[in-house]
Amino acid sequence: MRKGVEERRKELVYKLMIHTVNKTVEQLMKLTLKELEKEYKKVQNDCHPHSDAGSIRWIHTKRH
């Protein structure tokens, strides 16, 4: 289980670095998994305002 937590932490650090979070890799690696998830959630919300509202559903309408 510990290996899974470390893998998730590394994945989040990588994703946060892609989005140019104002922290270094070293600073991010010091954060707990919960803190990294919180940082990533903030990035998601900044990138897409509806990201926490669930999936976006497209509605097909008929044009007249």
C-alpha positions in Angstrom: 0.0 0.0 0.0 2.9 2.4 0.8 4.2 1.9 -2.7 0.8 3.0 -4.1 0.8 6.2 -2.0 4.3 7.1 -3.2 3.3 6.5 -6.8 0.3 8.7 -6.4 2.5 11.4 -4.8 4.9 11.3 -7.7 2.1 11.4 -10.2 0.6 14.5 -8.6 4.1 16.2 -8.3 4.6 15.6 -12.1 1.1 17.0 -12.9 1.6 20.0 -10.7 5.0 20.8 -12.3 3.4 20.6 -15.8 0.9 23.3 -14.7 3.8 25.5 -13.4 2.8 25.6 -9.8 4.9 28.2 -8.0 6.8 25.6 -6.1 9.9 23.5 -6.8 9.9 19.8 -7.1 11.7 19.7 -3.7 9.0 21.8 -2.1 6.2 19.6 -3.6 8.0 16.4 -2.5 7.8 17.6 1.1 4.0 17.8 1.0 1.8 15.0 2.1 -0.5 13.1 -0.3 -3.5 15.0 1.0 -1.7 18.4 0.6 -0.7 17.4 -3.0 -4.3 16.4 -3.8 -5.5 19.8 -2.5 -2.9 21.7 -4.6 -3.9 19.6 -7.7 -7.6 20.3 -7.0 -6.9 24.1 -7.0 -5.1 23.7 -10.4 -8.0 21.8 -11.8 -10.5 24.4 -10.7 -8.3 27.2 -12.2 -7.9 25.4 -15.5 -11.6 24.5 -15.8 -14.2 26.2 -13.6 -16.7 23.3 -13.9 -14.2 20.5 -13.0 -15.7 19.9 -9.6 -19.2 19.7 -10.9 -18.9 16.3 -12.4 -18.7 15.4 -16.0 -19.9 17.9 -18.6 -22.9 16.6 -20.5 -23.6 17.7 -24.0 -27.2 18.1 -25.0 -28.2 17.5 -28.6 -30.8 20.0 -29.7 -32.7 20.2 -32.9 -32.1 23.2 -35.0 -35.1 24.8 -36.6 
